[in-house]
Each structure stands twice: as C-alpha cells, then as structure tokens.
Amino acid sequence: MHHALHDRLDLDKLISHRAKSIDASGIRKVFDLAAKMKDPINLSIGQPDFPVPDALKAAAIKAIQENKNAYTPTQGCPELLAAIWKRLGSEIGWTQDTEHGLSAIVTSGTSGALVLAMMCLLDAGDEAIIPDPYFVMYPQLGALTGGTMVLCDTYPDFRMTAARIEKLITPRTKAVIVNSPGNPTSVVLSSRELQDIVDLCAARNILLISDEIYDEFTFSESREGGRFPTPARFTKDCLLIRGFGKTYGCTGWRLGFVAGPHEIVQAIARLQQYSYVCAPSMAQYAAAHAYEIDMQPWVDRFEARRDMVMAAFDGVTEVALPGGAFYAFVKVPERLGLTASQFVEKAIARGVLVIPGKVFSKHDSHFRMSFAVKEETLARGLAELTAIMREA
Ligand SMILES: Cc1ncc(COP(=O)(O)O)c(C=O)c1O
C-alpha cells in the first residue's frame, strides 16, 4: 500500500491542547529584548550569584568517581533522606513516622515536587488557590493537570492572608499554595498569618502546600526569635516543599524535596516512579552534606543588598519589604502614567533589564528586580531606575 509522501508532518495537528495552552510569550519577549542589549545591567536573574560551595562540589565529584551513578531509590538516597529528617526534626519537630504521620521524598527540583504534588491532588475541574503575583510555574500547573488555578489577589501589600483566601474557596478547592518568602515579591508571612491559613485549611479540608524554596534566605527582621516562619510548626497536614538550588547556588542540579502526610507522599512517589524515576544521583549524594555548610554570610550579604534597594526607592516609589529571597517587586509610580511593561521598555533603553509584573500577575503595575548581583551592578541599576522615576 502506498501512502502519499509529505515533506513534513503536520505537527500542529499533533501537539496537544495542553501544550498549546501554555503561553510563554511574556517572559520570552523580555529575553528577546535582552538579547539585543549590549552589556546590560541585568537585574532579571532568578538565581543566586555565588558559586556552589567547594565542599558541595567536592562531594558531587566524589560521588561520581565512587561510581554512585545508578538510579537511587525513587524516594531518594538514604543519606540525603537522613539529612533532611535531621534538619526537619531540629527545626520544626517533624520526625519520620510512616505509619500514621509523615514521609518525605526527594524530587527533581522544587519544580518536580510542585508538578507531582498537583498531579497527585487535582482531577479535571478541581481547584487550587495560588497567590497573585505568582511564581511563573503556578498557573501552568492548571494546564498540566486539567485543574483550575484560582488567583488570590494580594495587592498592594502582597500578603496572602486567610481572609483573602477564604473568599475564593469553593466545594472544588483541594489545595492552597503559599510561597513565603515569595517570588516575585520576597514578602515573608508571619507565623500568625500562617497559623490562620492552617486553621482555615483544616476547617475546610484543604491541603496547604508551602513552597519554601527560599527558607534559608530569610532576613533577620523576618525570622521570629531567629526562626524561619513555617506553617509546618502548626500542623502535620501540610505539604512542605523545599529545594537546594537557590540555597547553595546549584539550580542546575535539579534537587528538591517534599515532606508531609504519608498518604500524599506515597501517591507522589508512585507518580515519580513512572515519570522522573529519581532525582539526579550525584546531586543527592552531595546534598546529603549541604546542611553542614553555613550560608549565613551570603544571607547577610543579600540582606545588605536588600537594604540598598529599600534606601534607593525610599521617597521615590513603593516597595513591599523583601523579607527574604533576592527580589524586590517595585511599583511604577502612578504619576508616570506608564504600565510596568512600558516602564521596562524605558529601563531597557537605559541598559537595565528588569521584568514587568504582568509576567507574574494579572496586573501590570510593578516590576521585578533581582538583587542577586554584585553591589556595584546593583548600585548602577538602582541609579538608572530611580532616575527614570524622577525624570517624569
Ligand atoms: C517560588 C519558587 N518555587 C519553585 C521554584 C523552582 O525551583 P527549582 O529550580 O528547584 O525547580 C522557583 C524558581 O525560581 C521559585 O521561585
């Protein structure tokens, strides 16, 4: 039998609605503009500017050389799981108890944890409440799972409070994602605020998912009695998602973990077994030593950079205090009469790259700038951005 030969397949017919529904045009436009810039002051970067600590590099190399390159158990290598439990035990009093309580699984990045958690919770039409502004992946988790991501507007203070969440709950709501310190705002919620969310979720049978990828990078005033505020201190019915990439500067190693209710973690493990299989082995063996490394000097340095940002915009425009991470979400002063996208074009014309709010939000009134750059670069960027605001 002969079939007509075509030059190429009709690929458009083959690509799923799911894949087509993912719109990456906002961020792509920013990167296209960036590619045309010569020597930009690049404040768009979403990862730390320090190299991976030597001890961690050495541990990864050692693992490879010792031939620890095979699949690890789906759940994660025992050495890393032991380090994670030691940390969770001392920090929040969580201990492994697979019979009625808590489990953990190592994942391919925090992203891997988020995808699997949502795959595990949402059927078509189920809802999850996410903050607006959001980490860019959150809304797309709807496209991936068939669920609906419901935006919780947190303007103008960027606090995702129980009162704001409660209004959005429906009989289909299964999960709430809280992200503190948050991307793109770096706002840190207080223990009081988190406890209210825990209580709300408990009363309405909703799983709270706490994306704590920036936990380690929480600044002095936002640590309560020196402690990072986490909802996990008030409940075991919460899915804790943490990562290693941002904390140790190894975002390319793709390593995170989920800890929480055993049944949910087991469901995530089943999904991981038939998708990612396991997280990268050398990264797991290396990260088993990560918590021995003191990152505080870098946290202090980021806090000082945060202070530079706040000082520069003081009296010029509004910035919600970044309590951690390394972003500031800066309001374009209303008197300029510009959307954030228009402001960003002006900034780019002056050699500064920042990201317009609409990439992370329904609104286009703010821009995200990263302070994970050298102080000298940051100072130049701040001088340009404030000059544009003062000119008008
Ligand atoms: C809030 C938040 N969650 C998750 C991630 C994904 O991190 P990972 O590289 O570990 O997948 C990021 C990365 O930017 C983030 O900002």
PDBQT file of the ligand as one rigid body, heavy atoms in Angstrom, charges set to zero:
ROOT
HETATM    1  C1  LIG A 401       8.822  30.134  44.349  1.00  0.00    +0.000 C 
HETATM    2  C2  LIG A 401       9.579  29.139  43.528  1.00  0.00    +0.000 A 
HETATM    3  N1  LIG A 401       9.245  27.855  43.595  1.00  0.00    +0.000 NA
HETATM    4  C3  LIG A 401       9.893  26.932  42.877  1.00  0.00    +0.000 A 
HETATM    5  C4  LIG A 401      10.924  27.281  42.015  1.00  0.00    +0.000 A 
HETATM    6  C5  LIG A 401      11.573  26.194  41.186  1.00  0.00    +0.000 C 
HETATM    7  O1  LIG A 401      12.803  25.830  41.702  1.00  0.00    +0.000 OA
HETATM    8  P1  LIG A 401      13.646  24.582  41.222  1.00  0.00    +0.000 P 
HETATM    9  O2  LIG A 401      14.776  25.128  40.429  1.00  0.00    +0.000 OA
HETATM   10  O3  LIG A 401      14.103  23.909  42.469  1.00  0.00    +0.000 OA
HETATM   11  O4  LIG A 401      12.753  23.719  40.414  1.00  0.00    +0.000 OA
HETATM   12  C6  LIG A 401      11.307  28.611  41.908  1.00  0.00    +0.000 A 
HETATM   13  C7  LIG A 401      12.383  29.016  40.977  1.00  0.00    +0.000 C 
HETATM   14  O5  LIG A 401      12.513  30.153  40.592  1.00  0.00    +0.000 OA
HETATM   15  C8  LIG A 401      10.614  29.573  42.696  1.00  0.00    +0.000 A 
HETATM   16  O6  LIG A 401      10.925  30.879  42.633  1.00  0.00    +0.000 OA
ENDROOT
TORSDOF 0
